[in-house]
Amino acid sequence: MSGKSKTDVSARAGMRNAGKNCSLCGKKVEVVMSVTPTGKKSMRRLCCGE
């Protein structure tokens, strides 16, 4: 064994950062947690005036 990692960390970081931009406008997408009046929590992605 050469001690080299099997996973390419830089490639994984690139994939993660690519998913954080809006597919319509290209700006960064903000993820917020919202709570409904019934108490249910949900994650929302905000961009483009949604």
N, C-alpha and C positions, 0 to 999 in steps of 0.2 A: 504494500500500500504506500502510495506516495504522499499521503497527508493532504491531498488537494480535495476541496469540497466538491461534492457531486452537483450541487446546485449553484447556478450562476447568480450571485447576489445582485450584481449590477443590472442584469436582465430582469430580475424580479422587481427591483426598485423602479425600473423604467415602465414596466407593465402597471405597477401600482399608481405611478404618477400620471400615466396616460388616461386612466379611468376617472381622474378627478377633474377633468375639463369637460365643459358642456359640448355635446356633439353638434349643437346648433350655432352657438356664438363663439365657442372656443375659450370662454372665460372659465375661471375656477368655480367649481360647484361647491356651495356651502351646505354641509349636512347638519341639520338641527334635530333635536328630539322634541316632539310635540306630544302633549297629553290631552286626550279627548275628555269631554265632561264626564264620561263614564269611568275614567281612570285608566284607560288603555294607553300605553305608550307606543309611539311609532317614530321611526326615523324618516325625515323628509329631506329631499335634496332640492335646494332652492337655487334657481337660476332663470334667466330670461323672463322675469316677472311672474313666475308661477306662485 
